[in-house]
Amino acid sequence: MYNQYDELEYARNIYQNGFQSNYLPTQLRLLAIYMKTELGYKPRQLRAELTAFCQDRLPGYQPAVHYPAINKALRQAGQKGASLLHIKELPIYQWELDFLTAYPLCPQEQMTAALEYNCRKLMFTLLVRTRLRRLISLQKNYGENLCLYFKGGGREYRELKQEAKLPSSQDLHSGLIYHLAAAGAVTPMHDGLLRLDFMEEADRAAECVSCSPTFEPAFSISHFNNAGWYYDYYNRLPRMKLCRHCGSPFKASGNRQLYCPGCTEEMERERWKIRARKHRGMAVPAGDSLLVPADSTTGSCHGFEITVQPPLLKGLECGTVFS
Ligand SMILES: [Zn+2]
């Protein structure tokens, strides 16, 4: 699975192994920037190398057809400050988790434990998004950008809900955001724009903590679209597991489920390909089999070595199901 925030790795992979999908524009742009920034090609050489690469590695390459796409990629690579993102993981610190746990929400009698938990999980997801945007801003030299806002819009809210892994029945606006706004954690503005007031408080808290000697991450996030599951795994919610292939936390639908939905889907595709090859009487190449668990021998947790914490939610009964 391609990590969209690690463009450097993706571009290197294209350079070494050829194009990864049929969608060319992004791949050409990343490849051109890779050749410029990592291999140090000057404009004329860059044009020659990129064209030669397409000639060799692009099936059905036709100069007249592909010229505009190559030209566009070269223009994009030539822009000032063009660079490749290289974000493999995002560290989450203990003080951030403690900050979210201790953040004063509405009095408990007005909220069920599940609602309160989902509010904090949404705050965690917003914190992850903000930290990620700040890292992007830093790597792309966008200048100082505190990213204290969540840009509204239907698509953004759908993505946020998806990343937070909230139950589909959970309404964001009249539910969680309403409560967060009442607690002063966020301020809803025009067109769905949200001001993340709690992030400002977190920044102030960070200034006090950053000089502490125990400034170690509690865990690191590398599957950014699964932020909510990291929070659930950390809080030891029932049925949370780490995927045996990619290491991402996920919510298992049964005891025997070993892989996250993304990897399960990938394995299904692999199975289908193998079946199709067998059906056509073609040999199945060795090694072209199902996904191999990345940690089948060690059973390690891919850096998600959460020192097992007591559940943060004192009031919750073990086995509470949130979705
Ligand atoms: Zn997985």
Boltz pocket constraint, residues with backbone or C-beta under 6 A from the ligand:
constraints:
  - pocket:
      binder: B
      contacts: [[A, 243], [A, 244], [A, 245], [A, 246], [A, 247], [A, 248], [A, 259], [A, 260], [A, 261], [A, 262], [A, 263], [A, 264]]
      max_distance: 6.0
